Every structure is written in C-alpha cells, then in structure tokens.
Amino acid sequence: MAGAAEVVRAAEARACCAHTGPGYASPLEAMAGPREALIYVTCVYNGTGIEKPDYLATVDVHPNSPSYSKVIHRLPMPYVGDELHHSGWNSCSSCHGDPSTVRQFLVLPSLLSGRIYAVNTGKSPRAPSLHKVVEPEDIVQKTELAYPHTSHCLASGEIMISCLGDKEGNAKGSGFLLLDSDFNVKGRWEKPGHAPIFGYDFWYQPRHKTMISSSWGAPLAFSKGFNLQHVSDGLYGRHLNVYSWPDGEIKQTLDLGSSGLLPLETRFLHDPSKDTGFVGCALSSNMVRFFKTSDGSWNHEVVISVTPLKVQNWILPEMPGLITDFLISLDDRYLYFVNWLHGDIRQYNIENPAKPVLAGQVWVGGLLQKGSDVVYVSEDGKESQFDVPEIKGNRLRGGPQMIQLSLDGKRLYVTNSLFSAWDNQFYGPDLTKKGSHMLQIDVNTEQGGLTVNPNFFVDFGVEPEGPALAHEMRYPVDPLPYLNPAPPFKAVALPRCHLLCPFRFLKICCVRERCRRFLGYFCDLTFLLSVEWADYC
C-alpha cells in the first residue's frame, strides 16, 4: 500500500496548503516535496548551422514512466537566432504567502536577440505553450537594456531580469529590467547612476536587505567567442556588486582581483537568516565566499581553488577548470560545481561555509578524457587523461555545464552546452554538430559521493530538426499531476480527475493551483478517485 499512501500524503499536503501561494514555506519543506517527474530544458540551434528556432524541451525523468529519459514535447520559439539561455518563473516561493499568485509561466530570456518569452506550463505541463513575447524594441525603447540573462520573480509579483549591455553590446548599458505580472515592461530596477559595470547573475536576501550581482563581460566580447586579450583589455568582469534591497542602490563593490576573474553564478545559502553565499569565478576556477562582517559591510575570500592543469596540444600551456555553474542543496549541506573544460563535477560539504570539504567527484566529459588529443602533464612529467564512462553505449561529448538538483538532493541532472559561440570554440563539431546530451548523477547525501546513473541518457543529437545544444533545466510548476507511485499502483495525469469534477464547466484546469485553492479538499478527492487500480490485479 506504499504507493497509495504516497498519493494520499501528497493530496493531503496539497489540501492543507490550499490557501497559500506557489512554492514552499521553507527550503526544508521543499526537500520533502514530491519527486520530480518532468524537467524543462532550453535547447539552442543558434550557432549550430541549423536555421531553426530554439525550443523548450520537456523531458520525462520519472523512472517508472515508459518514456523515461526521453524528450516528450518540444515547443519551438517563433524566431531564429534567439540563443535561449537561462529561465525563471513568473512567481515562486517568494510569493508563497500570497494566495492570489499562481506560478504557471516560465520566463525565457533570449541572450542574443533580446526577446523574452513567457511560456504557459500550467495549462498542460507536459506540453507547454507560448503565452507572450516581449519584443526587444520595447525593452530598448523604455530601458535601453539588451542581452537579458537571469530571471527572478519578486514577492511584489514583478519579474526582474539582469541585462548584460545595451543594444550595441556595450557593458556600460547593463542593468536590471522589471516586468509586471502581465509581462509588460515597467522600467529599470536599479536607481539612476547605480548600474553595474558588468552584468550577469544576481541573488537577493531580503532579511539582510541585500542583493548581490556578478560580472561576466561585455556582449561585444563574449558573443564572438573567448579572447584572453579581452580580459587584459577590461572587457570581462571581476567584481561583485552589493545592492541595497529593494532600494536598488549600490552600497559596495567587491573587487575579487585576479582570483575572481569572470564571476558568474551567484548563490546565497538557502537559510534566509544566513548572511553568506558563494560565487563561481570561471576563469580563475575559484569558489569565492562572500559574507557580511561585524560592521555591516561585505567581504570575500577564496574557499575552493581548482588547480589549472599543465597540458599539451591545447591553445594554452595550462588549462583552467572553468567553473561555469554551481548550486547548493536546500539544506545548505552540500555545494556542487562543474569544471566545463576539465570535465568533472564536484560535491563539497559546506556545513562550515568557510572550509568546504571535498565529498564526491565524477568525470563526465571534458577535453582531457581518454581518446582526446589533449593530455595533461603531471609534476613528474607523466602524460595522463581521465577515464570517462560511456552511457548506454554513448561516448560523452563536451563537458558538464549546467546542473540541476532534485528537491531531496539525491539526483543531479547535467547538460553540456555553455554558449553556442564558446561551445564551437572549445569543443568544435564534436558538440555543435553532434549535439548535446543530458545525464543524471546519483548523489550520496549521507556520506557524500557521486555516481553516474547508467540508465539515464537524453541524446539531443538525434532531435527531429537536427542536433541541438541543451543548456538550462527547470522543474515544472507542480509535480503532483505526474505522481507515479511504485507498482502495483499507478496514478494518472490530473485531466482524468478533471473529468470527474462537477466544477469543470468553470474551465479551470485541475493542474493549476488556482483550481485547488477554490475547491480545496474536493479537488484532491477527485484526484484520488482518478487513480487507476487495474495493475493491482
């Protein structure tokens, strides 16, 4: 009866929270949420030679599903050349206390074209549909911003998006775009005169009235590929900007120096009372911790360093790891990051944030895997390469780039595309012509450790329109409609319970949180009645 009990517990949890907003009341509550069954992946054709629009893929990640580890839906954008990159929600746990808020739109900024797409995932989570397009001309006219990157929802219901430059690609035009809840351009978030030197990621911590943003570089530079000279020319960043929240004034700028070149992803600890976080510095290959001091100012220190490797047959005599993405488990116990060039994923215990301890490591690609032309040379002069497993008979291409962790912290999903121009520069046709893949790593959350799941491999090299580059991943609005307990019980999609609902004439689909808020326990009862028991016999 474990399967039925799981359904009942999930239904009761939904019912008792029927009068709250989206997301979870706390990070620890989120860890107890349902297992993921779907994941959305931004997929790019820009830069591959295939003149097709980028698209949003829906991937089935539930192991009991017959379509497990497969793309089950593709939503193409209406234009060619967007370069879909990161994504965010129209509302999230920041709005958990607002019962009028519904999280149903995925926000997709296009890094190169400047368009922003709003995708409706609430109506049909397995097959999202395009809701609205925010055109770049409207953004530029009202804000002079372009190159949108990171999207975060705000407790006000607004959406805030970091932009990396002006329409000409100059970094001096960077700043933060505000959209209202209907995706209309409202203006800029930061106060006049408080634009960052460079833009990239940002993360806010309301209890400390602080937002911290990071610095990639000038779009004119990075959009054409990476040139080391541009670092010396000042076209790439090395600063963190400390803003007052929600006022939008720069209170402090942290110069990370040579140990913090290209600071990208930025994360506070999930505990909202904590005043510490991390930023991954790609080119320096360091994890830098930032923290508030006793006098209320902010400081920083390097807490993890990835040693560059001496190599042969490469463009430089030494190869940095290139930390391009990282994340923190919801209980703030583990930090995970990728080395896109070296090819490994690392797990660190950060129970003491000032002194991380390596707990797990696995190689899943990179330029130094066996069979590559590039070798690294150890101190004793020995040439070596890393062992990288084949998954379901497939050689792993590229290096680990974007990662997404399950709510319970036990599964880590990995894609391998960074940015089409850089993909082509560093990995060439092996990635841009053969396409990306997506992996799943099993995580030991008790003692630490990472293991590749040999049964999960999503090959974006065999897509119907041709090989695609897979980038960021995002879980759907609500896992409950796809809850699939272990046999002998099987739960079906919520539209089936919608057929049993006498309120269906309201035309409010049951997969939307709005329906459950209105109908409370009754909606959850109809869900339970829709469970198929045929397999029990």
HELIX and SHEET records of a PDB file:
HELIX    1   1 ALA A    2  CYS A   16  1                                  15    
HELIX    2   2 PRO A   27  MET A   31  1                                   5    
HELIX    3   3 SER A   93  CYS A   95  5                                   3    
HELIX    4   4 PRO A  136  THR A  143  1                                   8    
HELIX    5   5 ALA A  171  GLY A  173  5                                   3    
HELIX    6   6 PRO A  206  HIS A  208  5                                   3    
HELIX    7   7 PRO A  219  PHE A  222  1                                   4    
HELIX    8   8 LEU A  228  SER A  232  1                                   5    
HELIX    9   9 GLY A  257  GLY A  260  5                                   4    
HELIX   10  10 SER A  420  PHE A  426  1                                   7    
HELIX   11  11 PRO A  429  THR A  432  1                                   4    
HELIX   12  12 PHE A  460  VAL A  462  5                                   3    
HELIX   13  13 LEU A  480  TYR A  482  5                                   3    
HELIX   14  14 PRO A  495  LEU A  500  1                                   6    
HELIX   15  15 ARG A  504  LEU A  506  5                                   3    
HELIX   16  16 GLU A  513  LEU A  519  1                                   7    
HELIX   17  17 TYR A  521  LEU A  529  1                                   9    
HELIX   18  18 ALA A  534  TYR A  536  5                                   3    
SHEET    1   A 4 LYS A  70  PRO A  76  0                                        
SHEET    2   A 4 TYR A  55  ASP A  60 -1                                        
SHEET    3   A 4 LEU A  38  VAL A  44 -1                                        
SHEET    4   A 4 LEU A 469  ARG A 474 -1                                        
SHEET    1   B 4 GLY A  88  TRP A  89  0                                        
SHEET    2   B 4 PHE A 105  PRO A 109 -1                                        
SHEET    3   B 4 ILE A 116  ASN A 120 -1                                        
SHEET    4   B 4 SER A 129  VAL A 134 -1                                        
SHEET    1   C 4 ALA A 146  CYS A 153  0                                        
SHEET    2   C 4 ILE A 159  GLY A 165 -1                                        
SHEET    3   C 4 GLY A 175  LEU A 179 -1                                        
SHEET    4   C 4 VAL A 185  ARG A 188 -1                                        
SHEET    1   D 4 PHE A 202  GLN A 205  0                                        
SHEET    2   D 4 THR A 210  SER A 213 -1                                        
SHEET    3   D 4 HIS A 239  SER A 244 -1                                        
SHEET    4   D 4 ILE A 250  ASP A 255 -1                                        
SHEET    1   E 4 PRO A 263  PHE A 268  0                                        
SHEET    2   E 4 THR A 276  CYS A 281 -1                                        
SHEET    3   E 4 ASN A 286  LYS A 292 -1                                        
SHEET    4   E 4 TRP A 298  SER A 305 -1                                        
SHEET    1   F 4 GLU A 318  MET A 319  0                                        
SHEET    2   F 4 LEU A 309  GLN A 312 -1                                        
SHEET    3   F 4 VAL A 375  VAL A 377 -1                                        
SHEET    4   F 4 GLU A 383  SER A 384 -1                                        
SHEET    1   G 4 ILE A 323  ILE A 328  0                                        
SHEET    2   G 4 TYR A 334  ASN A 339 -1                                        
SHEET    3   G 4 ASP A 344  ASN A 349 -1                                        
SHEET    4   G 4 VAL A 357  TRP A 363 -1                                        
SHEET    1   H 4 ILE A 403  LEU A 405  0                                        
SHEET    2   H 4 ARG A 411  VAL A 414 -1                                        
SHEET    3   H 4 HIS A 437  VAL A 443 -1                                        
SHEET    4   H 4 LEU A 450  ASP A 459 -1                                        
END                                                                             
